[in-house]
Amino acid sequence: MEVKFITKSKDETIKLGEFISTYLFPNSVLTLTGDLGAGKTTFTKGVGKGLGIKEEINSPTFNILKCYFNKPLSLFHIDAYRLEGVAKEQKNIGLEEVIEGDGVCLIEWPMYIEDFVPLNHLNINIHLIKEDIREFVFSSDSKLFTKLLLDLKEKYHD
């Protein structure tokens, strides 16, 4: 199933992330694709806000992974951009344990660690249209995200 819609400001993108967070569960994996500056980290800020995380969420580009420990769900934010071209055995830096962990995992640039991404994930592709206007395309074949996608379609129909 696929759902598309537009946000017209950073605040709308953050609110969308908050909305999505209400459907997440332990071991949720969301992949975020889109060009640099498309809004992946802004969306992640919204998810974190919805999960009740008080820390400032920023891009883990230089760290690869940032952990935000929280009850009932922690947030693990991976930016795999710097892992492009790195051999699989060299990527064994603990990402698998985080992705398979009991929190929510958001992965930017998942194509660079696709061997670690589970089949049951929610893909979010973000297209920057202009300035703060973005098109989000949510898709998943997993039954775990069916209710989320149906409610998202109803709430944000295009």
C-alpha positions as CSV (number, residue, x, y, z in Angstrom):
1,M,0.0,0.0,0.0
2,E,1.2,3.5,-0.8
3,V,0.0,6.9,0.5
4,K,1.1,10.3,-0.8
5,F,0.6,13.8,0.5
6,I,2.1,17.2,0.8
7,T,3.3,19.2,3.8
8,K,3.7,23.0,3.4
9,S,5.9,23.9,6.3
10,K,8.4,22.5,8.7
11,D,5.7,22.6,11.4
12,E,3.4,20.4,9.3
13,T,6.3,18.0,8.7
14,I,6.9,17.8,12.5
15,K,3.2,17.3,13.1
16,L,3.2,14.5,10.6
17,G,6.0,12.8,12.5
18,E,4.1,13.2,15.7
19,F,1.0,11.6,14.1
20,I,3.1,8.7,12.8
21,S,4.7,8.1,16.3
22,T,1.3,7.2,17.8
23,Y,1.3,4.0,15.6
24,L,4.8,2.9,16.4
25,F,5.7,-0.1,18.5
26,P,8.8,-1.8,19.8
27,N,11.0,-2.9,16.9
28,S,9.4,-0.4,14.4
29,V,11.7,0.3,11.5
30,L,11.2,3.3,9.2
31,T,13.4,4.0,6.3
32,L,13.8,7.6,5.1
33,T,14.9,8.3,1.5
34,G,15.2,11.6,-0.3
35,D,17.7,14.1,-1.4
36,L,19.9,16.1,1.0
37,G,17.7,18.7,2.7
38,A,14.5,16.9,1.9
39,G,13.3,16.9,5.5
40,K,14.3,13.5,6.8
41,T,15.7,14.9,10.1
42,T,12.8,17.4,10.5
43,F,10.4,14.5,10.2
44,T,12.4,12.5,12.7
45,K,12.2,15.4,15.1
46,G,8.4,15.1,14.9
47,V,8.5,11.4,15.6
48,G,10.8,12.0,18.6
49,K,8.4,14.8,19.9
50,G,5.5,12.4,19.6
51,L,7.4,9.7,21.5
52,G,8.0,12.3,24.3
53,I,11.7,12.7,23.8
54,K,12.9,15.9,25.4
55,E,16.4,16.0,23.9
56,E,17.0,18.0,20.7
57,I,17.1,15.7,17.8
58,N,19.6,16.5,15.1
59,S,21.2,14.7,12.2
60,P,23.6,11.9,13.1
61,T,25.5,12.3,9.8
62,F,29.0,12.4,11.5
63,N,28.1,10.0,14.2
64,I,26.1,7.5,12.0
65,L,23.9,6.7,15.0
66,K,22.2,8.7,17.7
67,C,20.3,7.1,20.6
68,Y,17.5,8.8,22.5
69,F,16.6,6.7,25.4
70,N,13.0,7.1,26.6
71,K,10.1,5.2,28.1
72,P,8.1,3.5,26.8
73,L,9.9,3.7,23.4
74,S,13.5,4.8,22.7
75,L,14.4,6.3,19.3
76,F,17.4,5.2,17.3
77,H,18.3,7.5,14.5
78,I,20.7,6.1,11.9
79,D,22.2,8.1,9.0
80,A,24.0,5.6,6.8
81,Y,25.1,8.2,4.2
82,R,28.8,7.8,5.2
83,L,28.6,4.0,4.8
84,E,28.2,4.2,1.0
85,G,30.8,1.9,-0.6
86,V,31.8,0.3,2.7
87,A,32.0,-3.5,2.7
88,K,29.3,-5.4,4.6
89,E,31.7,-6.9,7.1
90,Q,33.1,-3.4,7.9
91,K,29.5,-2.1,8.6
92,N,29.3,-4.5,11.6
93,I,29.4,-1.6,14.1
94,G,26.4,-2.6,16.1
95,L,23.7,-1.3,13.8
96,E,22.0,-4.7,13.6
97,E,21.4,-4.8,17.4
98,V,19.9,-1.3,17.3
99,I,17.7,-2.0,14.3
100,E,16.4,-5.3,15.9
101,G,16.1,-3.7,19.3
102,D,13.1,-2.8,21.3
103,G,12.8,0.8,20.3
104,V,11.8,2.7,17.1
105,C,14.5,2.9,14.5
106,L,14.6,5.5,11.7
107,I,17.2,5.0,9.0
108,E,18.3,7.7,6.6
109,W,20.0,6.5,3.4
110,P,18.9,2.8,4.0
111,M,20.2,1.7,0.6
112,Y,23.7,1.8,2.1
113,I,22.9,-0.8,4.8
114,E,20.1,-2.6,3.0
115,D,21.4,-6.0,4.3
116,F,20.4,-4.8,7.8
117,V,16.9,-3.5,7.0
118,P,14.2,-6.0,7.9
119,L,11.4,-6.8,5.4
120,N,8.7,-5.5,7.8
121,H,9.5,-1.8,7.6
122,L,7.8,1.4,6.6
123,N,9.4,3.3,3.7
124,I,9.1,7.0,3.6
125,N,10.3,8.8,0.5
126,I,10.5,12.6,0.8
127,H,10.6,14.9,-2.3
128,L,11.5,18.5,-1.8
129,I,9.2,20.4,-4.1
130,K,10.3,23.9,-3.1
131,E,11.4,25.7,0.0
132,D,9.3,24.1,2.8
133,I,6.9,22.2,0.5
134,R,7.5,18.4,0.5
135,E,5.7,15.4,-0.9
136,F,5.8,12.3,1.3
137,V,5.3,8.9,-0.1
138,F,4.7,6.2,2.6
139,S,4.7,2.6,1.5
140,S,4.9,-0.9,3.1
141,D,3.9,-4.4,2.3
142,S,3.9,-5.3,5.9
143,K,0.6,-5.9,7.8
144,L,2.2,-4.2,10.8
145,F,1.8,-0.8,9.1
146,T,-1.7,-1.3,7.4
147,K,-3.7,0.6,10.0
148,L,-1.2,3.4,10.0
149,L,-1.3,3.7,6.2
150,L,-5.1,3.5,6.1
151,D,-5.5,6.2,8.8
152,L,-2.8,8.3,7.1
153,K,-4.7,8.1,3.8
154,E,-7.9,9.1,5.6
155,K,-6.3,12.0,7.5
156,Y,-4.1,13.3,4.8
157,H,-5.8,12.3,1.6
158,D,-4.3,14.0,-1.5
